[in-house]
Amino acid sequence: MITGMGLRFGYLIARHLVAGLALLGRSESAKDVEIVVLRHQLGVLLRQVGRPRLSWTGRAVIAALAMRLPPTRRCGMIITPATILRWHRRLIARRWTTPSRPGRPPVPAGVRALGKRLAVENPGWGYRRIHGELRTLGYRVGASTVWSILRGHGLDPAPRRSGSTWSQFVTAQAEGIVACDLFHIDTVFLRRLYVFFTVEHATRRVRILGVTAHPTGQWLTQAARNLMPDLEDAGTRIRFLILDRDAKFVPSFDAVFTAVRADVIKIPVRAPRANAIAERFVGTIRRELLDRILSLGSGHARLVLSEYEDHYNNHRPHRTLDQAAPRRALPSQPDDPPGHVIRRDRLGGILHEYTHAA
């Protein structure tokens, strides 16, 4: 290492000597003007940037050339004699000081992972109980170390971990919740169509129940009646129905759901976030489908929406379902290489689905 640094330092000195010889051919006036210009540029840069960071070669050049200047001329430099002394002390420390890490030895990664596993699998165990279990297994760690491990993984104390998490609470409450809403489609002939749909909170399954240009209360009531046999065949029991305060949802519409002992919950006025899952589906179908096609009429809209409903429920991954589809579980690890994946186009190539070749 010392030999390599000596060679680099010798090359640096030789390069600067050659550059110094080139200066001998210049006149004194040209050198003075260049010095003034360089000093002005240096002053401008020092006002715009903070403390400069020098490499070891830059430090060596400045330290060597600074020795050739009178002491009175060294005051305006970016370094001071104390800086040079600090560089020297750092060089000596790097050469002779043995690297050391004060404090306790680091805890092996396997012990950390095991401590986290015990805390996750046993929400009622505190750090003292986990510490005892680790000692039983033969790992000599301190109780405070176990507490630091749990804190580093973001695990709360035992009383807070013993209860259900927010995600578990939301998942449990999602069973039996169905949201419904309407969204519109503008056809190529400037005719507005309305689409009525429902989405299940637990499974994210979507059912598009009808398309019409005149969504009356009677039409929505009949669509709700047509929904009931489908829910019964799927084994889905509605506990709560979420909808907005649109006047189209008449009392006869609510009666269809109250007849099966479901509670109809109407969200506050101008509060779309209260029906966020339905609103998110509307945004998804607009981005992925409706904003990329021109609808010709109600028949064409029904065909396109039916195709997207099948894609949404049977193929499209959902983050809430750990990237599974509402009606398709995640497959096991495939044995085929990725080159055997084929693409299936739907709706003329607007939607792409990828599967393994048979």
JOLIN-V54643 format. One record per pair of residues at least 6 apart in sequence whose C-alpha atoms are under 6 Angstrom apart, sorted by the first residue. I is the first residue (numbers start at 1). J is the second residue. Records with the same first field share a line. If there is no record, write none. Layout:
I->J  J
This chain:
123->158  161  162
124->158  162
125->158
126->158
127->146  147
131->143
174->201  202
175->202
176->237  238  239
177->201  239  240
178->199  200  201  241
179->198  199  241  242
180->197  198  243
181->197
182->195  196
183->194  195
184->193  194  195
185->192  193
186->192
187->295  296
188->294  295  296
193->212  213
194->211  212  213
195->210  211
196->209  210
197->207  208  209
198->206  207
199->205  206
203->326
204->326
205->313  326
216->248
217->248  249  250
221->253
238->262
239->262
240->262  263  264
241->264  265
242->265  266
243->266
244->266  267
267->274
295->301
313->325  326  327
314->325  327  328
315->325
316->325
317->323  324  325
318->324
324->330
340->356  357
341->355  356  357
342->354  355  356  357
343->353  354
344->352  353
345->351  352
